[in-house]
Amino acid sequence: MPFSPIIPASGLAGWNFLESSLASQTEIFNRSPDIQRDVDYFSENIGSVETLDDLMSDRRLLTVALGAFSLGEEIDKGAFVRKILEEGTEDNSSFAVRLNNSDYLDLANTFVVGDNGELNITADTAADIVLKYQTESFEEELGDVDNSMRLALNFKRVIADFASQGLSENAGWFKAMASTPIRTVLESAFNLPDGFSQLDLDFQKEILADKAKEFYGGTTVDVFNDPDVIENTIRRYLLQEQIELGPSASTPGFAAISILNGGLGSTGITNLLLSNS
């Protein structure tokens, strides 16, 4: 099994620890035998892939290819994945475009299939896929320890990429809304109500733009070009998560709160009072 990330506390304390130890933890994780075997196999064999059929017929290559784009769970959906790759993204009616999911779009834009099924993955592209696979695998493992940390780390990486693309106000927010992890962090950080995602998409976009203007002075995802803005958003998100989940063992005064909430059992408070009488 891969190395399991270490998060000694929840909320902001856990986030501070993760940020300070991320480089060393990811290095150890990438040396895990399972991850190293996947990476070595992909690096050694992707150069021999000439067609989409070659890729689809090699489960180990496909595992890395899909895992690099947070699509590892799609490994057994061969026809689904093939349709995404065959149709590409140039036609607005293509399957990937209609799905409106940034992960599928990124996959199709990386594995560009020719008219006759040809597939050419350069050495630089292969190296980028490996790096993404390692990153996504670490974040997935992190999610098993603390999913809030996984979402925060994913947000830090992905929203910076969105911001660097020079997207229009509409395109930027619609791309953010199409990513469930990014949407989750934004909705919580901006303290938006339950059911927000069920509103009209244009109205959602307007609200997100207004919130960005209120907090950061800009109405586009370009505001996230500033690392301080990203960090501020993550901290807002984690604080909201702590509020919703209630106090934890690391919260000051947790023991007293636990007692007052019956943490000693149904007769806890009574026994405590009797013992001090």
N, C-alpha and C positions, 0 to 999 in steps of 0.2 A: 504493500500500500504506500501511496505517496506520503511525504512528511505532512503532518497536520499543523496548520498555522497556530500560533500561540497568541491568545487574546486574554490577558489576565483580568480584564474588567470590561463592563459594558459602557455604552455612551461615550462621552468625550474623553474619559480616562483611557478607555480601550483604544479610541482613535489616535490619541497622542502616542500611545505605545506602538501601535501599528505603524504609524508614519516614521517613527524613529528607528524601528527595527525592520522596515520593509525590505531594504536591500539585502540584509543578511538572511531574512526568512525566505525570500524568493530564491536566493542562491542555493540554500539548502534544499528547498523544494525541487528546483530544477535538476538537482543531482539524485533525486529519488529514482530508484531503478525503473519503475513503471514509466515515468515521464521520459527518462533518458532513452529507454528502449524505443518508445514511440517516436521520439525526435530523430534518433539515429536511423531508424527504418525509413522514415519519411525522407530524410536528407539523402539517403543512399539510393532511393528508388524513384523519387518523383521525376528525376531527369529522364527516365525511360518511358514516361507517360506521353503518348502522342495523340490520344483521342479520349473523348469522354468515356467511351466504353472501357478503356484501360483504367481510368480512375474509378469508375463505378464497380468494376469487378475486383478491386483490391480493397477489402474492408479495412485493412490497417492504414492505408493511405487516406481513405475516406474518413476514418475516425479523426485523424489529425486535421484534415481539411475542414470538416464540419466543426470540430471542437474549437478551431481558431476563431470562429464567428459565433460562438455561443449556441451552436446548433447540434451539439453532441447527441441530444435526445432524438434527433431525426435519422440516426444511423440506420434504422430498420425501415425507413420510408423511402426506398429506392426510387420508386416511380415519381414520388413527390419531388425529391431532390433533382432527379433527371429533368423534370419539366421546368423547374426553376432555371437550371443551367442551360438547357436547350433554347429556351425562349429569350434569355438574356434580359437586358434592361432598356434597349434602344426604343422599342415599341411600347407606347403607353398602355397598350392592352395586354402586354406580356404578364405572365403569371406572377413574377416577382414584384412588378410594379403594382399590380392590383392588390397584392397582399399588404402592401404599404408597411413593410417591416424592414427596418434599417439593416438587420442582420442578414436577411435573405438578399437584399440589394447589394450589400458589400460582398457577399459570397459570389453572386452572379457577376459582379464587376471585376472580381479577381480571377475567377475561372471563366474566361471569355471563350466560348465555343464557336468555332468557325462554321460555315455553311455545310461542310461535309463532316462535321463532328470532330474536327481537329482541335487539339488543345495544346497550347504551348506555355509552359510555366518556366520563366527565366530563373536563373540562380538567385537574383535579388528578390524576386517574388517569393521563391521558396523559403529564403531566409526570413522574410517578413512574416510568412505564414507560421513558421516555427516559433518565432517570438510571440506572435499572437496566441498560439496554442499554449505556450507556457504561461502566458499572462492569464488567459481565460481559465486554464486548469487550476492555477493558484487561487483565483477568485472563486471558482466553484468550490474548492476545498475549504476556503475561508467561510463560505456561506454555510457549510455544515457546522462550523463553530459559532458564527454570529452573522446572520444574514444582513443585519443592518450595516455591518462593516463591509460586507461584500458589495452592497449597493452603494455605499459611500465611496469605496475605492473605484468601482466601475464608473461612478459619476465623475470623479476627478479626472479620469483618463478620457472618457468619451465626450463629455461636454466641452473639454478643451479642444478636441478634434473638430467638433461641430463649429465652435467659435472661430476656428482658423480657416474655415472654408469660404468666408465672405458671403454667406447666405443672406438673402433678403429677410425682412422681418417675418413674412408669412412662411417662407421655406424653412427658416431656422426653427421656428416654434412647431411647425407641423412635423419636422424631422424629430424634434425632441419628444413630441407627443406620441410618435409612432414607436418609440422605444419604451417598453414597459418599465425597465429599471430607472431610466432617466425621469420618466413621468412620475414614478413613485416618489423619488427624492424631491422633485420640484413641488409636487402637490403638498407634501408634508412640510417642506421648508417654508413654503408660502402660506402655510396654515389654511389650505383650501378645504372646503367641506366634503364629507362623504357624498358620493354621487356626482362629483365634479366632472368625471370622465364621461358621464352620460349626457352632458349638455351638448348643444350644437357646437361643432368643431370650431367654427369661426368665433363663436362667443368665448370658447375656452382659450383660443389664441389671444383674443383681446385682453382677457383677464391676466394671462401669463405676462403679456407685454406690459400691462399696467403695473403688475407686481414688480417686474424688473425695473421699471421706471421709478417706482416708489423706493425700492431698496438700493438700487445701484445706479440710477440716473440714466439708463438707456432702455430702449424698447426692443432691442434685438438680442439674439444669443451672442452677439459680439461682446456683450458685457463680460462674458466668461473668458475672454482673452486675458483678463486680470486674475492671476493666481489667488490674490486675496479675496476676490469675489467668489471664486470656487470654494475656497476654504470657509468663507463666511456662510455660504449656502449649506455646505456639509454640516457645519456646526449647528445651524438652524434645524436641519433635518434631524440630527442626533438628539438635540434637546427636545424636539417635538416627540420623538420616539420614546424618550425617557418619561416625558409627561404622560403619554398614553399608556405606557406599561406600568407606571407607578414606581415607587422606590425599590431599589435593589439592596443587596447586602453591602454594597460599597457606598450607599447613600448615607450622609451624616444623619445620625439619629434614627437609623433604620431599626435598631433593636427596640427603641421606645415605640416607634410606629407599629412594629410587628406585634408588640404586646397589646397596644390599644386596639388593634384589629383582630385580636384573638389568636395571635401567633403562638401563644402558649397552650392552645387547645381551648375547647369550649368552656373549661373552668379555669383557664389561665389567670384571668384578671382577679377572679374571686380568691384563688389560692394565693396570689401575690399579695393582695390586700390583707388576707388573714395572717400571712407569715410576717407582716410588718405591724400587726396590731398588738 
